[in-house]
Amino acid sequence: MRVLLIEDDQQVVAYLQKALNEVGAVVDHAGDGREGLLMAASADYDVLVIDRMLPRLDGLAIVRTLRASGSRTPVLVLSALGEVDDRVEGLRAGGDDYLVKPFAFAELHARLEALLRRGTGDTSKSRFQVANLEMDLLARTVTRSGKEIQLQPREFRLLEYLVRHAGQVVTRTMLLENVWDYHFDPQTNVIDVHISRLRAKIDRGFQPPLLHTVRGAGYMLRDRH
Amino acid sequence: MCPLPRLEGERKSGAICNTYFAPCPKLLGSTAFRHALLYTVLSMGSVLVLLGFIYWATAGYMDGQTDETIEAEIRGLAEQYQRRGLAGLTAVIAERVGRDQEGASVYLLTDGDFTPIVGNLNRWPDAPVTSEGWTRFRLLEWGRDKSEEHEARARTFLLRGGLHLLVGRDVRDLEATRRLILNALGGGLLITAALALGIGLLMSSRVLGRIEAINQTGREIMEGDLSRRVPTDGSGDDFDQLASNLNRMLERIEELIGAVRQVSDNIAHDLRTPLTRLRTRLELARSDDPEQTREAVDQAIGDAEELLATFNALLRIARIESGSRRSAVTDLDLSELVRDVGDLYEPLAADKGQTLNIETGGALTIRGDRDLLFQAVANLVDNAIKYSPEGGRIRLSTRDSEGKAEVAVSDTGPGIPLGLREKVFQRFFRTDDSRSTPGSGLGLSLVRAVADLHGAKIELGDSGPGLRAVLCFDRKRD
């Protein structure tokens, strides 16, 4: 993964560069808005991580300019604490995802992977398979080892998202935004309960277990042989 | 500051100090005094115009009358000369001179060399003559018991044959009158100036007094006594209104500061616990066993995240309250939103053996911020589930009533006592029974902030048993 990080906070830069290198990403860095825009426009990156508050040119202006010039590179916008409600503004400017500092690296990583997959994946696919789990979006059926599993509409949507991101970490916030289409901060572990129920339906009585909890990050649907 | 020493007991009457010791520089420099000065100048200007008019109407008129009379007379005489010749004119003039006992009129007829023929002037005056023949000169009257200097206004005429005729009027009395009028007017102007200045000073010192009272209160407040109020005198005038408005403001400020202190106390109290816990865990993290260390660090990260979430929630509430999030308002269906909330929370309720009933009707459109409203309703439902016992029942419903859209969340928990139904919306407020349940104490604060932003009302009532929370919105007009 080739990442361009446009961020002026040195601590965040150091932290992210180290962490991203560890997961095998190549990170370029720009310390102010104008330099960042120049780099984004003159080289190819898989994903851009842009902070909102930048010297010389602010993050959203960079995104707007890039979009206006036809760039389709996925952009993840970073914003300071307290601006979680400005998500709409960030997305409207052309950003693809929005994350509030401070964040766990796992969250950032999960979202970057999701953005990458969104960019390259085949969105017209209607049948998915993970180990012996099969999902047909058109027929609205889920089977495991040939046995059909009855899911409620919301459980189906939840599984669909997990399946589309099979092998990737999916955080609770990502689930809330994409499966329930709301951005909010739950006070309790309301998502966890949904996952437990789904797990009970698709994993119990079957082998191998597919729906895993990734500690400190979220969940993942994967065949862990 | 007043340079004079302050006497005991004069602390509150600083204004009186200023009035009595008038050359006080503070008074002279004040806005009120400058206004008084301006009014004085304007009054004097107006009075000047008025007096000028009076002068013109009186003395001016009198002048005009005199000139007209002279003009008429001299034309009459010229006519006489035409009809009756020199002899006739001479006779008329002589007759008129004889008739004029007081010497009010002046006549002189001379030949071409200015040698007098008839009249009561001894010679032709050598004062300048205007192009129309008017002149003004001094004459000395004698032949009576006194010898006085007079002034005369006269018209000269050139008759056929080179004769010069002069007819005039003694304007001594006129002049006296004119001077009288001028003096009176001048005196009036001076009186006006004095009065205007005096009244100006008086009024400005009164105004200063009222303003000083307000300033004094301000000083006392800034020295730390927030309970001070501006004195009012019940007269209801502008200063009084200013004073009562300021007092109302001060009350509000006192209220708010009290609330802030309360909240700060609560915050300090409520955040101390997780911070202490964090610290303890980090201390434990200093162990030789890497597995234990890892465990402790993970838990510490969890604590830190909890704290961050609390701060984030606080900041959110503050931003919502300040109304800074305007961009995300759209038309939305409240029924659908409520169903989505129910959908999200149903498993949580089921896990506690509770039933969650969702009762919504047709589409209920309002204008609002989707995410914020979801958060608000979710907070209410979350509370309902949290505080209801196992096997309890939660009811989530919408209602369209008389142009208002209502969202109601009722539970079978302990409810909230009547006296606390306003307080629970304060940040970090937890009722005694709820203190032990997990939660930040910010849920309802956010609900109130979101309601206020939407111009909606949030009301807490009894559900017999349990709590019934109702959010009431104005419906979008189709």
Interface residues (C-beta under 8 A of the other chain):
Chain A: L81 G82 V84 D85 D86 R87 V88 E89 R92 V100 P102 A104 R154 W180 D181 Y182 H183 F184 D185 P186 Q187 T188 V190 V193 H194 S196 R197 R215 G216
Chain B: D298 I301 E305 L308 A309 F311 N312 A313 L315 R316 A318 R319 I320 R325 S327 A328 D340 D343 L344 Y345 P347 L348 D351 R370 D371 L372 F374 Q375 A378 N379 D382 I385 K386 P438 G439 S440 G443
